[in-house]
Amino acid sequence: MRARSGRVPDGRLGPPALRLSFETLKLLLLGLAAAYVAVAGLVWALQERLIFLPPPPRALPPPPAGWRIEPASLSMRDGTRLAGAWLLPPMPRPPLVIYFGGNAEDATLEVPTVEETYGERAVLLVNYRGYGASEGRPGEAAMVEDAKEIFDAASRREDIDATRIAVHGRSLGSGVAVPLAAARPVRCVVLTSPFAAALDVAREVYPWLPVALLMRHPFDSARIAPGVKAPALILLGEADRVIPPHHARRLAQLWGGPVRLEAFAGFGHEDISLNPRYSHAIRAFLDRCL
């Protein structure tokens, strides 16, 4: 006589087809969980390759007419040597702009445009660790400490007016320029396509990952910006899809000193400097601050 309770002969509940579906679902969920953990682990392990894209060494391009160029070779406290270029205009003891580039940028490629971008001001272009001819490996903590040492080395030059030093950070470089401005007496700060925190950008790119637990280089400018009193110029492209403009606007709202925000309609992350207003805005800002 067939049992009315639904028990099968081996004493387990449910028909075999139902048991098979449950086992299949369990295996599928376990497989998805394992894949998720594997992807998260891969992102954690390879994040330096996602954040930092060091270019190979290149020869220094020629400077603007009348300018003097000197190779920069700066030894950091731990012995790592950073390479770059000093650009000196034809005037005595000029003010200085220290430039920090993007995550895939050789900063020395800015050599030909320094006069157009900054006017008659000395410019120091130094590549991050592992970038160009610089030694070492990039990382947030080392890059920020290097920036402080770079500033200190620049302020010791007798042919530079050490009381008038500005910093310019572009994209990833904004995450270096902001903590430098908090730690050293910079006169003013220029930030191109900045973020309030690289962690926030990563959250938007990987909303399905626990990036706060995974990210070793959060570049949290939002935490530092309220304490920075130096004037800031923030430049953003309204069509930026790499670091959407709301990140720069948030940083502007958090800034502790006077801040001017310039937005460029139709321009994105890579081409913002092609707008004629871009260089004009920087020069005008430096004219007021330096």
C-alpha positions as CSV (number, residue, x, y, z in Angstrom):
1,M,0.0,0.0,0.0
2,R,1.4,3.4,-1.0
3,A,2.3,5.7,1.9
4,R,0.1,8.8,2.1
5,S,2.6,10.9,4.0
6,G,4.7,11.4,0.8
7,R,7.7,9.5,2.2
8,V,9.7,7.6,-0.3
9,P,11.0,4.1,0.4
10,D,14.4,5.3,1.7
11,G,12.7,7.4,4.4
12,R,13.6,10.9,3.0
13,L,10.9,13.5,2.3
14,G,9.9,14.5,-1.2
15,P,10.1,12.9,-4.7
16,P,13.5,12.3,-6.3
17,A,13.0,15.1,-8.9
18,L,12.5,17.6,-6.1
19,R,15.6,16.4,-4.3
20,L,17.6,16.6,-7.5
21,S,16.5,20.2,-8.1
22,F,17.5,21.2,-4.6
23,E,20.9,19.6,-4.9
24,T,21.4,21.3,-8.3
25,L,20.4,24.7,-6.8
26,K,22.7,24.2,-3.8
27,L,25.7,23.4,-6.1
28,L,24.9,26.4,-8.3
29,L,24.8,28.7,-5.3
30,L,28.0,27.3,-4.0
31,G,29.6,27.8,-7.4
32,L,28.5,31.4,-7.7
33,A,29.8,32.1,-4.2
34,A,33.1,30.5,-5.0
35,A,33.3,32.6,-8.2
36,Y,32.5,35.8,-6.3
37,V,35.1,35.1,-3.7
38,A,37.6,34.3,-6.5
39,V,36.9,37.6,-8.4
40,A,37.1,39.6,-5.2
41,G,40.4,37.9,-4.4
42,L,41.7,38.6,-7.8
43,V,40.8,42.3,-7.6
44,W,42.4,42.5,-4.2
45,A,45.6,40.9,-5.5
46,L,45.8,42.8,-8.7
47,Q,44.5,46.2,-7.7
48,E,47.9,47.9,-8.2
49,R,47.7,46.9,-11.8
50,L,44.3,48.4,-12.1
51,I,45.1,51.7,-10.3
52,F,48.7,52.3,-11.5
53,L,49.7,52.1,-15.1
54,P,53.3,53.1,-15.3
55,P,54.6,54.2,-18.7
56,P,58.2,53.3,-19.8
57,P,61.1,55.8,-19.7
58,R,61.2,58.4,-22.5
59,A,63.6,61.0,-23.5
60,L,62.8,64.5,-22.3
61,P,61.1,66.6,-24.9
62,P,62.4,70.1,-25.7
63,P,61.3,73.0,-23.5
64,P,59.6,76.2,-24.7
65,A,61.9,78.7,-26.4
66,G,64.1,80.6,-23.9
67,W,63.4,78.2,-21.1
68,R,66.1,76.1,-19.4
69,I,65.5,72.4,-18.7
70,E,67.4,70.3,-16.1
71,P,66.9,66.6,-15.5
72,A,65.6,66.0,-12.0
73,S,67.0,63.2,-9.9
74,L,65.7,63.2,-6.4
75,S,66.7,60.6,-3.8
76,M,64.0,59.8,-1.3
77,R,64.6,59.0,2.3
78,D,64.5,55.2,1.7
79,G,67.0,55.5,-1.1
80,T,64.6,55.3,-4.0
81,R,65.5,57.7,-6.8
82,L,62.8,59.6,-8.7
83,A,63.3,61.1,-12.1
84,G,61.8,64.1,-13.8
85,A,62.6,67.6,-15.1
86,W,63.0,71.1,-13.8
87,L,61.7,73.8,-16.2
88,L,63.1,77.3,-15.5
89,P,61.8,80.4,-17.3
90,P,64.1,83.3,-18.2
91,M,63.6,85.3,-15.0
92,P,65.3,85.4,-11.6
93,R,63.9,83.4,-8.6
94,P,60.5,82.6,-10.1
95,P,57.6,81.0,-8.2
96,L,57.3,77.2,-8.7
97,V,54.5,74.8,-9.7
98,I,54.9,71.1,-8.8
99,Y,52.9,68.8,-11.0
100,F,51.5,65.4,-10.2
101,G,50.1,63.5,-13.1
102,G,47.5,60.9,-13.8
103,N,47.6,57.1,-13.3
104,A,49.1,56.3,-16.7
105,E,51.0,59.6,-17.4
106,D,54.6,60.3,-17.8
107,A,54.7,63.8,-16.2
108,T,57.7,64.9,-18.3
109,L,55.6,64.9,-21.4
110,E,54.2,68.2,-20.1
111,V,57.5,69.8,-20.8
112,P,56.6,71.6,-24.1
113,T,53.3,73.1,-22.6
114,V,54.5,74.5,-19.3
115,E,54.7,78.1,-20.5
116,E,51.2,77.9,-22.0
117,T,49.7,76.2,-18.9
118,Y,51.5,78.1,-16.1
119,G,53.0,81.3,-17.6
120,E,56.5,82.4,-16.6
121,R,56.8,80.1,-13.5
122,A,59.2,77.4,-12.8
123,V,57.8,73.9,-13.1
124,L,58.9,70.6,-11.5
125,L,57.7,67.5,-13.2
126,V,58.5,64.3,-11.2
127,N,57.4,60.8,-12.1
128,Y,55.9,58.5,-9.4
129,R,57.8,55.4,-8.3
130,G,57.9,53.0,-11.2
131,Y,56.9,55.6,-13.7
132,G,59.2,56.6,-16.5
133,A,62.8,56.5,-15.2
134,S,61.8,56.6,-11.5
135,E,62.7,53.6,-9.4
136,G,60.5,51.6,-7.0
137,R,56.9,50.6,-7.1
138,P,53.9,53.0,-6.8
139,G,51.6,53.0,-3.7
140,E,49.5,55.7,-2.0
141,A,51.6,55.9,1.2
142,A,54.9,56.1,-0.6
143,M,53.6,58.6,-3.2
144,V,52.3,61.0,-0.6
145,E,55.6,60.8,1.5
146,D,57.6,61.3,-1.8
147,A,55.5,64.4,-2.5
148,K,56.5,66.0,0.8
149,E,60.2,65.2,0.2
150,I,59.9,66.7,-3.3
151,F,58.4,69.9,-1.9
152,D,61.2,70.1,0.7
153,A,63.9,69.6,-2.0
154,A,62.3,72.2,-4.2
155,S,62.1,74.7,-1.3
156,R,65.9,74.4,-0.8
157,R,66.7,75.6,-4.3
158,E,68.2,79.1,-4.1
159,D,67.0,80.0,-7.6
160,I,63.4,79.3,-6.7
161,D,61.2,81.6,-4.6
162,A,60.3,79.0,-1.9
163,T,57.6,81.3,-0.4
164,R,55.6,80.9,-3.6
165,I,55.1,77.2,-4.4
166,A,51.9,75.9,-5.9
167,V,50.9,72.3,-6.6
168,H,48.8,70.9,-9.5
169,G,47.4,67.4,-9.4
170,R,45.6,65.8,-12.3
171,S,43.2,62.8,-11.8
172,L,45.2,60.4,-9.6
173,G,47.6,63.2,-8.9
174,S,44.8,65.0,-7.0
175,G,45.1,62.3,-4.4
176,V,48.7,63.3,-4.0
177,A,48.4,67.0,-4.2
178,V,45.7,67.3,-1.5
179,P,47.6,65.6,1.3
180,L,50.7,67.5,0.3
181,A,48.8,70.8,0.6
182,A,47.6,69.7,4.1
183,A,51.2,69.0,5.1
184,R,53.3,71.8,3.6
185,P,52.8,75.6,3.1
186,V,51.7,75.6,-0.5
187,R,50.3,78.9,-1.7
188,C,47.5,77.4,-3.8
189,V,46.3,74.2,-5.4
190,V,45.1,73.3,-8.9
191,L,43.2,70.1,-9.3
192,T,42.2,68.7,-12.7
193,S,39.5,66.0,-12.9
194,P,39.9,65.2,-9.2
195,F,38.0,62.8,-7.0
196,A,36.9,63.3,-3.4
197,A,38.1,59.7,-2.7
198,A,39.3,57.0,-5.1
199,L,37.3,54.6,-3.0
200,D,34.1,56.3,-4.1
201,V,35.0,56.0,-7.7
202,A,35.8,52.3,-7.3
203,R,32.4,51.8,-5.6
204,E,30.7,53.1,-8.7
205,V,32.8,50.9,-11.0
206,Y,32.4,47.8,-8.9
207,P,29.1,48.2,-7.0
208,W,28.9,44.4,-6.5
209,L,32.2,44.1,-4.7
210,P,33.0,45.1,-1.1
211,V,35.7,47.6,-2.3
212,A,36.0,49.3,1.1
213,L,37.4,46.0,2.4
214,L,39.5,45.3,-0.7
215,M,41.1,48.7,-1.5
216,R,44.6,49.3,-0.2
217,H,44.9,52.7,-1.8
218,P,41.7,54.7,-1.1
219,F,43.3,58.2,-1.7
220,D,40.7,59.7,0.7
221,S,41.0,63.5,-0.1
222,A,37.5,64.0,1.3
223,R,38.9,63.4,4.8
224,I,41.8,65.8,4.3
225,A,40.2,68.6,2.2
226,P,38.3,70.4,5.1
227,G,41.6,71.1,6.8
228,V,43.3,72.6,3.7
229,K,43.1,76.4,3.8
230,A,45.1,77.2,0.6
231,P,43.0,78.5,-2.3
232,A,42.0,75.9,-4.8
233,L,41.0,75.9,-8.5
234,I,39.1,72.7,-9.5
235,L,38.7,72.0,-13.2
236,L,36.3,69.3,-14.4
237,G,34.9,68.1,-17.7
238,E,31.2,67.7,-17.8
239,A,31.5,64.7,-20.1
240,D,34.1,62.9,-17.9
241,R,33.2,59.2,-17.7
242,V,36.3,58.1,-15.9
243,I,35.8,60.3,-12.9
244,P,32.3,61.7,-13.3
245,P,32.0,65.4,-12.4
246,H,30.0,64.9,-9.2
247,H,33.2,63.7,-7.5
248,A,35.0,67.0,-8.2
249,R,31.9,68.9,-7.0
250,R,31.9,67.0,-3.8
251,L,35.5,67.8,-3.2
252,A,34.8,71.5,-3.9
253,Q,32.1,71.5,-1.3
254,L,34.4,69.9,1.3
255,W,37.4,72.3,0.6
256,G,38.4,74.2,3.7
257,G,39.7,77.3,1.9
258,P,38.5,79.5,-1.0
259,V,37.6,77.4,-4.0
260,R,36.8,78.2,-7.6
261,L,35.3,75.6,-9.8
262,E,35.5,75.7,-13.6
263,A,33.4,73.2,-15.7
264,F,34.0,72.5,-19.4
265,A,30.9,71.4,-21.2
266,G,31.5,68.7,-23.9
267,F,35.0,67.8,-22.6
268,G,36.0,64.6,-20.8
269,H,38.8,63.2,-18.8
270,E,41.5,63.0,-21.4
271,D,40.7,66.1,-23.5
272,I,39.9,68.7,-20.9
273,S,43.2,70.5,-21.4
274,L,42.4,71.0,-25.1
275,N,39.8,73.6,-24.2
276,P,41.4,77.0,-24.6
277,R,39.8,78.2,-21.4
278,Y,41.7,75.5,-19.5
279,S,45.2,77.0,-19.6
280,H,43.7,80.5,-19.3
281,A,41.9,79.6,-16.0
282,I,45.1,78.1,-14.5
283,R,47.3,81.1,-15.5
284,A,44.7,83.6,-14.1
285,F,44.4,81.7,-10.9
286,L,48.2,81.5,-10.4
287,D,48.4,85.2,-11.2
288,R,46.1,85.9,-8.2
289,C,47.8,83.5,-5.9
290,L,51.5,83.7,-6.8
